[in-house]
Amino acid sequence: MSFLRVLLAILFPPLSVIDQGCGSVLIVFLLTLCGWVPGVIGALIILNKD
């Protein structure tokens, strides 16, 4: 997980997981619509997976 990805996950979570697949982007987008913090947490969890 690079510093740029973490920064992007904090600023705009769906954009940070764009290369992880359509499902991940959709999940993070829906979490971001529910609130900014759940979107950031979801993006960081997805980015942290190996």
Contact map, one row per residue, 1 for C-alpha under 8 A:
11101100000000000000000000000000000000000000001100
11111100000000000000000000000000000000000000000000
11111110000000000000000000000000000000000000000000
01111111000000000000000000000000000000000000000000
11111111100000010000000000000000000000000000000000
11111111110000010000000000000000000000000001000000
00111111111000000000000000000000000000000000000000
00011111111110110000000000000000000000000000000000
00001111111111111000000000000000000000010011000000
00000111111110000000000000000000000000010000000000
00000011111110000000000000000000000000000000000000
00000001111111110000000000000000000000010000000000
00000001111111111000000000011001000000110010000000
00000000100111111100000011011001000000100010000000
00000001100111111100000010000000000000000000000000
00001101100111111110000000000000000000000010000000
00000000100011111111100110010000000000000010011000
00000000000001111111110110000000000000000000000000
00000000000000011111100000000000000000000000000000
00000000000000001111110110000000000000000000000000
00000000000000001111111110000000000000000000000000
00000000000000000101111111000000000000000000000000
00000000000000000000111111100000000000000000000000
00000000000000001101111111110000000000000000010000
00000000000001101101111111111000000000000000000000
00000000000001000000011111111100000000000000000000
00000000000000000000001111111110000000000100000000
00000000000011001000000111111111000000110110000000
00000000000011000000000011111111100000100000000000
00000000000000000000000001111111110000100000000000
00000000000000000000000000111111111101100100000000
00000000000011000000000000011111111111110000000000
00000000000000000000000000001111111100100000000000
00000000000000000000000000000111111101100000000000
00000000000000000000000000000011111111100000000000
00000000000000000000000000000011111111110000000000
00000000000000000000000000000001001111111000000000
00000000000000000000000000000011011111111100000000
00000000000011000000000000011111111111111110000000
00000000110110000000000000010001000111111111000000
00000000000000000000000000000000000011111111100000
00000000000000000000000000110010000001111111110000
00000000100011011000000000010000000000111111111000
00000100100000000000000000000000000000011111111100
00000000000000000000000000000000000000001111111110
00000000000000001000000100000000000000000111111110
10000000000000001000000000000000000000000011111111
10000000000000000000000000000000000000000001111111
00000000000000000000000000000000000000000000111111
00000000000000000000000000000000000000000000001111
